[in-house]
Amino acid sequence: MDITQHLAFTLKALRQTRGWSLSKLAEETGVSKAMLGQIERNESSPTVSTLWKIATGLNVPFSVFITPESGPQTAFDPQQQAMVVKPLFPWDDALRYDHFSITLAPGAMSESTPHEAGVIEHVVVIEGVLEMCIEGVWQTLLPDTGLRFAGDKPHAYRNPGAQATHFHSLIHYPRQDDAK
């Protein structure tokens, strides 16, 4: 099963497990019913931002959608190389984190909707320059620098350079009891 088939299957299974209609899923995620239906039928591949909205609305880790249970680690790249997300360590239930290697194309920007309450994100720049916007304030990160921030607040990533930016993102999800 390729990554788009896995994504479609996983989305439909998660929705059905909850007993939700596409309308209810659209209400919980902020993604249109039409788009969700297209994703479930594997007729459309969501952007990274849209997939984050879906994961947040379903209260599941992002990597659930892009990490098939078997086979090699794959990269999620719906925007023709604008933002490529590759799981380094997929969801770990005991430690409650995802760890991604992300490449952002020159000039590319990705806005992230807030994750669930209590999520902490750690970003470390490997190569290039990364601008991060946390709650409306832009910061510049250079190679070998990092930033830890509350992922449950609005945030964005931007590559102002002429070369690709490579960074790692470790996202820590609180236990349900901790988020309250």
N, C-alpha and C positions, 0 to 999 in steps of 0.2 A: 504494500500500500504506500503510495507516494504521500508527500506532506500535505498536499491539498485535499486528497481523499481522507487522510487522517483527520485533518481539521474539520472537514464537513461531517464526517462520522461522529467525531467527538462532540461537536456543537449540538447536533441533533440528539445524541444520547444524553448529554447533560440536561438539555431542555426537557426531554421526555421523562427522565428520571425525576425531575421536579414536578412533573405534571403541568408544565407551563405551555400555553399556546404561543405562537409566534408573536401575537400582540402583547402578551405578558412579558416575553423576553425583550421585546422592543422597549417596553415601558421601563424595565429594570436596567437596561444597558444604554439607552439613549441612541441606539442604532435602529434605523428604519426597519419595519417589518419586511419590506420588499428586499432590502439588502440581506437581512438575516436568512430569508428564504433562498436567495441566490447562493449564499455561502453554504447552506445545508445541502443544496442540490449540486454543489461543486460547479456552479456556473460562474462564480465570481470569487476572486481572492481578495480578502480585506487588506487594507493598509495596516501597518503596525499600530497606528493610533486607534483604528477601529477595533483591531483585535484586543488591544489593551482595554477598551471600553467594555467589550464582551466579557473578558476575563474578570474585570472588576465587578460588573453587574451580576455575574454568576458566582462571584467570590471564590474563584479558583486561580491558581498560579498560571501565568502566561505560558510557561513551558508545556503545560498540559496539551495545548493546541499544536505545538510545533515539534514535539518529541514523540515520534512513534515508539511503541513499546519494544519493537525489535528493529534491527537494521542499524545502519550507520547514523551518526548525528548529522542532521541536515540544517541548512541555513534557510531562514524564512526571508524572502526577498520579493514582496509583492510590488514594489515600486521601481522595478527595473534598476536595481543597484543604488537607489537613493539612500536606503537604510537596510543593511543586511544584518540580521540577528541570528547568531548561531549559539545554541546551548553548549556551554562548556561542562556544566554539571546540571543536569535537569533536576526538576523538583525533588527535594529530599524531605520526606514527611517527618522524619525524626528531628532534623535541624531546621526545617521550615524555611528553605531558601531556594532561589533560582540563581544561577550564575551564567551570564551571557557574555559573549564576545561580539561587539557591535562595530560595524564599519559604516561611517557616515560620509557620503560623497561630498565633494567640494560644493559649497553653497547650499547644501541640503539642511533642512530644518524639520524637526519632528516635535510636535506638541503632545504631551501626555496628559490625559485626564487623571485626576487624583486616584490613587489606588485605594484599597480598603483602609479603614481606620487602623492606625498603628504601624503601617508599613514603613520600613526604613530602607533607603536605597543608598548604596555605596558605588560611586563612579570613580574609576582610575583610568587616566589617559595613558595609553601605550605609545601612540605615535600621532603627530599632528596637533592641532589646536582645537579645543572644544569649548564652546560657549554654552553655559547652562543658565537658564532662567528659573529661579525658584521664587515663587510668589511675586512675580513682576520685577525681580532684581537680577540683572545679568552679571555673570562672573565668568572670567576666562581661566581655563585650565590648560596647562602645558604638559608635555610628557613627564611622567613620573610624579604627577600630582594627582590628588584625589579630593573628593568631596562626599561627605555623608549628609543626607538630608531626609526630611520627612516626605516620604513618597505619597502620603495621603493629601498633599497640597498640589496645586497646579504647578507643572514644571515643563521645561522644553529643552531640547538639545539643538545646537546649531554649529555647523562647520563653516567658519568664516574664511578658511584658507583655500588655496588652489590645489591642495593635495588631499587625499582621503584622510579622515581621522579615524583612528582605531582606539577603542576604549572597552573596558570591562565594566559590567554592571552586575552587582550582587544585590539581590532584592530579598530582604528578610521580612517574612510575614509573621505577625504575632499569632499566638494560640488564640482561639476564639475567646477564651476567658480573659486574656491579656488586653484585647482590643476594647473591652467595655469600660 
